[in-house]
Amino acid sequence: MDHGFIPSLVHFLGMALLVSSFAMIASPQLLSCIRFYAIHSFLLAAITFLVAHESHVEHLMIPAVLTLVLKTVVIPQFFFWLIRRLGVHKEIDSYVNIPFSVFLSALLVFLSFYVTWDLKVLTTVFSKEFVPISIATIFLGMLMMTTRKKAVTQVLGLLLIENGLFLMAVTMTFGMPLLVELGIFFDVLVGVIIMGIFVFKIRGAFEGIDVDELTVLRG
């Protein structure tokens, strides 16, 4: 196999990952948004596996498998179950409309590439291209958290931020120590479950999951 094939494939998957981030921002459907998060996580797992293989960093195989199992299967299935229980299928309430959200996303991606263009990074095979992709993913997750009103999609935005941080760690430093990575995966899983419980509490108190209703809690 050509030595440059895997780096080229990793870069292609990185661009596909960025496109899936855009798809999450552009989707008005909760089910579609969850599916795009699963695709995003699958691409992240594939990138992690290829970086581990190309760089001969065996311990990265474990985070790759955990990402595939937890973020691609377990967490999306939990969200599917959650929205079925809540009876919510559309995410139509947003502080800004979808076209303007996509426009803001494009500006944030451009800003990410612009500010990191001359950034001096570690001389690895993957670092330079993935720094702006990682930062753009974090920005898009923050945009999703601040522009959507439903609690479920705000949690998805937080998970998108976590994916961006994990991508940066994998491609710049070949990952963190294994115990730290396992702790982060456990924290993410527990955090999603706790947030799901909070969503049920919000639904029970306000008969909806629109976080604007929380403004009535002023003392």
DOTOR-442045 format. One record per residue (C-alpha): y, x, z. Coordinates in steps of 0.1 Angstrom, whole numbers, plus 5000, padded with zeros to 4 digits. Layout:
BEGIN
YXZ ...
This chain:
BEGIN
500050005000 503550124992 505150275022 508350085015 506649745012 506549665049 510249745055 511249545025 509049255037 510649275072 514149265057 513048955036 511748785067 514948865085 517048685058 514548395059 515048385097 518848365092 518348075067 516147895092 519047935118 521347765092 518847485088 518847415125 522647385124 522547165093 519846925103 520846585117 517246505127 515846615160 512346645146 513546855117 515547075141 512447135162 510347225131 513047475120 512947635154 509147665151 509647825117 512348055131 509948165159 507048215135 509248445114 510248635145 506648675155 505848805119 508749055121 507649175155 504049225143 505249415112 507649635132 504749715156 502449805127 504950015108 506250195139 502850235156 504150065188 500949895199 502449715229 504649505206 501549325194 501449135227 504948995224 504248905188 501148705198 503048545227 505948455204 503448295179 501648095206 504547995229 507547965207 505847845175 503247615190 503647535227 507447485231 507847285198 504947055209 506547015242 509746905225 507846665202 506346505233 509646495250 511546315223 508646065218 508845985255 512645955253 512545745220 515245965204 514746075168 518246135154 520946385165 524046215151 526446275179 528346595175 531846725183 532146835147 530446705116 527546875099 529447025069 532147175091 529347315114 527747485084 531147625074 531647765109 528147905107 529048085074 532148235090 530248355120 527648525098 530348685078 532048805110 528748945123 528249155092 531849255090 532149385126 528849575125 529249725090 530250075103 528350045135 526450365145 522950265155 519650435162 518250585131 515250355128 513950185097 515149845107 518149875130 521149865107 520349545088 519049365119 522049415141 524249175122 521348925118 520648935155 524348885164 524648605139 521648435154 523148455188 526448315175 524748025157 522847945189 526147935208 527647715181 524747475184 525147455222 528847385220 528947145191 526046915198 526146645224 522446575230 520846785258 517746855237 519547025209 521647225234 518347355248 517347445213 520547635209 519847835240 516347915227 517948035194 520148275214 517048405232 515448465198 518448655186 518348875217 514648935213 515049025176 517749285185 515549435212 512549465188 514349615159 516749845177 514549975206 511049875196 511049625225 511349645262 508749755287 505749525285 506149375320 509749295313 508749115281 506048915298 508448815325 510948695299 508348485281 507348335314 510948265323 511548095289 508547875293 509447775328 513047725318 512147485290 509947285313 512747255339 515247165312 512846895301 512746755336 516546755337 516646565304 514446295319 516746285349 519846245326 518045975307 517145795339 520645805353 522645725322 520145565298 520745835272 520746215268 524346255257 525846515280 529346355277 528046105302 528046375328 531846365330 531546045351 530146265379 533646365390 534246335427 
